[in-house]
């Protein structure tokens, strides 16, 4: 305590250093000691890939300028041009791109997060491994963390987290923790517990020494082969879907790299190969081949757990039920995060039905689950258009839909394009949105254009797009319509056949609420919490749910 310590940051391209932080001996630092504030005559910028300033707390590349900046690299004009760029905020000056990652802390100090070289691309998204490691290190039971992108047996790269844990390892709890801070595509597929993380002689992580996570799983779990014909058939199906050999009947689907899209593939392949329909929920509940086989043993060929159309039930024990319809590409699992925010309501989240009689299927399924009472439909984007059409259909059958909640859905009017084939690039765009779907307990890679799952998703996307382009919402309902709108750019308003004036589509009440985020971001991060609050308020009013006053 009689000494003073300074944590300084400074690449060779800057004289002396860029910033420094005097270490406080009485302060308990969270994992990283800051690198402080810039020194005199030096400026630091944290920029994103488009050279825009990042908000406080958001990682970006550390870029520096000032009197101490070098002019470039001797006899290396190309490298100089790449690293010493024209200053985007001070004309006539140069800005050095360090390749380091950092962020601003609330107290105005800088935090160093690692090298940009550690940035990888997973399922089409650029990911900062250091950001994942930093989030893991915030968990009170994680002592050390290293995250890598690794490929196995020729598959696409997947995220692997190597962890030194302070207590018994709980993967499900850790995934749940990460999902509160990171988007789905940044949550690792594999979590590998280690006694310690081995370092090289230079004090850096010895990445070569880190074990293959699939081998670690095999050592930790005793292999139990199939005990009957049904289990043997399911083993074969799981091995195809998961791309892994020698799967035991007690192996957890999600520990093996499963996720929501692979669960969809699994249900589809079971139906195709065994002619038995199981709910998607069954995979999330059974988790193992043994449990799934026991569940299926009471079903015979051509029988099905499915009622008319595939769906997922969230919060099933709540008294008030709402029926959700998905946006493109048409999978109900997209609402998992929203359902976690609407815990007071039972949510039946449908997939898009590719059959022509889809409205009859939905109506039959809804009647079976809710023969009476207030009937409330919800749809996001194209799911809202589907919900409106179903409401018209059910009203024509004598079952009154009382309320429709639309999350940034556009009313389709004008010339129908029912015979138009969807543009392939448009299909690929929407099909690829499935890569960011929530995974249940886990997630992995999806390449719609190159997998069996992708073939199914692309087909469903094509049918859904064709259905939507053929709609013309000319009818009027006797149902309350609640519209939550996104933040729109000018180009969003360019199509004369699309508008958000749903007031003319109902003889009852129409209300509009300003939501949070652009269209594709409304169920993500902070936007999700805001929009879920709006939806909860609407549902509370519909079902006349009174909340206790806050004291």
HELIX and SHEET records of a PDB file:
HELIX    1   1 UNK A   77  UNK A   83  1                                   7    
HELIX    2   2 UNK A  116  UNK A  118  5                                   3    
HELIX    3   3 UNK A  129  UNK A  137  1                                   9    
HELIX    4   4 UNK A  171  UNK A  179  1                                   9    
HELIX    5   5 UNK A  184  UNK A  186  5                                   3    
HELIX    6   6 UNK A  207  UNK A  209  5                                   3    
HELIX    7   7 UNK A  213  UNK A  220  1                                   8    
HELIX    8   8 UNK A  229  UNK A  242  1                                  14    
HELIX    9   9 UNK A  260  UNK A  274  1                                  15    
HELIX   10  10 UNK A  280  UNK A  286  1                                   7    
HELIX   11  11 UNK A  289  UNK A  296  1                                   8    
HELIX   12  12 UNK A  332  UNK A  335  5                                   4    
HELIX   13  13 UNK A  336  UNK A  341  1                                   6    
HELIX   14  14 UNK A  358  UNK A  369  1                                  12    
HELIX   15  15 UNK A  382  UNK A  396  1                                  15    
HELIX   16  16 UNK A  424  UNK A  431  1                                   8    
HELIX   17  17 UNK A  432  UNK A  436  5                                   5    
HELIX   18  18 UNK A  452  UNK A  469  1                                  18    
HELIX   19  19 UNK A  490  UNK A  493  5                                   4    
HELIX   20  20 UNK A  502  UNK A  505  5                                   4    
HELIX   21  21 UNK A  519  UNK A  521  5                                   3    
HELIX   22  22 UNK A  525  UNK A  542  1                                  18    
SHEET    1   A 3 UNK A   6  UNK A   9  0                                        
SHEET    2   A 3 UNK A  19  UNK A  22 -1                                        
SHEET    3   A 3 UNK A  37  UNK A  38 -1                                        
SHEET    1   B 4 UNK A  42  UNK A  47  0                                        
SHEET    2   B 4 UNK A  60  UNK A  66 -1                                        
SHEET    3   B 4 UNK A  94  UNK A 104 -1                                        
SHEET    4   B 4 UNK A  84  UNK A  86 -1                                        
SHEET    1   C 4 UNK A  42  UNK A  47  0                                        
SHEET    2   C 4 UNK A  60  UNK A  66 -1                                        
SHEET    3   C 4 UNK A  94  UNK A 104 -1                                        
SHEET    4   C 4 UNK A 110  UNK A 115 -1                                        
SHEET    1   D 2 UNK A 119  UNK A 122  0                                        
SHEET    2   D 2 UNK A 125  UNK A 128 -1                                        
SHEET    1   E 3 UNK A 142  UNK A 150  0                                        
SHEET    2   E 3 UNK A 158  UNK A 165 -1                                        
SHEET    3   E 3 UNK A 190  UNK A 193  1                                        
SHEET    1   F 7 UNK A 311  UNK A 314  0                                        
SHEET    2   F 7 UNK A 346  UNK A 350 -1                                        
SHEET    3   F 7 UNK A 321  UNK A 325  1                                        
SHEET    4   F 7 UNK A 376  UNK A 380  1                                        
SHEET    5   F 7 UNK A 403  UNK A 407  1                                        
SHEET    6   F 7 UNK A 480  UNK A 485  1                                        
SHEET    7   F 7 UNK A 510  UNK A 514  1                                        
SHEET    1   G 2 UNK A 411  UNK A 412  0                                        
SHEET    2   G 2 UNK A 498  UNK A 499 -1                                        
END                                                                             
